[in-house]
Amino acid sequence: MAGVASSNRQRSRIAPYLMILPALAYLGVFYVVPFYSLLRTSLSTMGGSVYLPTLTFAWDFGNYGQALTEYREQILRSFGYALTATVFCLLLAFPLAYVIAFKAGRFKNLLLGLVILPFFVTFLIRTIAWKTILADDGWVVDALGAVGLLPSEGRLLSTSWGVIGGLTYNWVIFMILPLYVALEKIDPRLLEASRDLYATNRRMFGKVILPLAMPGVLAGSLLVFIPAVGDFINADYLGSTKTTMIGNVIQKQFLVVKDYPVAAAMSFVLMAFILAGVLLYTRALGTEDLV
């Protein structure tokens, strides 16, 4: 009996590792290997011809210097656009998530379905649709011009605001859902208790709702900001050469210029900046309840 019990305990200790083995294998094949390959490429030098390029590993850190100096403007622009889009997503998503969580009643599932429904359409089609909506002869430009928000020769397409608008629309769903989950967890009795203690709506929001919704704010901000920084579709279709983001540069370096070491170095620079920003942000807001 002692031997059976010992065998069972041993299996119980091994079982968790066996369960995570497929996930570890997946990460190893599709993350660690490509990550190592990209790192090695970023430290290589280019050779051969345009049609048949060759890479030689040479610990060439000059690729990183070139990425930071020549494309600093695009890096800063990408972070600026992504941060602005994240703030807009938060401002748009919080009221909607609040209404769905507390006011929708039996229409809650319907509203959630309507929120998610447009995102069944592919990312590219939705972005091209925004190109049509924001066109110079479109109704949006005409309406804004009629109320004086745009000058007579003003436009939205091929501007920074057009790119930010596209980023906001395409990623806002990733802000709404985490916020809704966080708000739905709030016990309504806490809101009733705050009213019984004569708290105003503003004070109740600042002292009860917002602190309890912070896990959703943190998760939504990361889910919007991280992909928005590396996005290149919106800048390509809704922007111009003056609104180029770092994702556009990386794409062209890989597929058009075919300067693979510099493109790989820019990818690592972007990852490093994102990682540093995420660590600072999560440290400031905390991650204890982010599950």
Buried (B, 14 or more C-beta within 10 A) or exposed (E): EEEEEEEEEEEEEEEEEEEEEEEEEEEEEEEEEEEEEBBEBBBBBBEEEEEEEEBEEEEBEBBBEBBEEEBEEBBEBBBBBBBBBBBBBBEBBBEBBBBBBBEBEEEBEEBBEEBEEEEEEEEEEBBBBBBEBBBEEBEBBEEBBEEEEBEEEEBBBBBBBBBBBBBBBBBBBBBBBBBBBBBEEBEEEEBEEBEEEEBEEEEBBEEBBEEBBBBBBBBBBBBBBBBBBBBBBBBBBBBBEEBBBBBBBBBBBBEEEEBBBBBBBBBBBBBEBBEEBBEEBBEEBEEEEBE
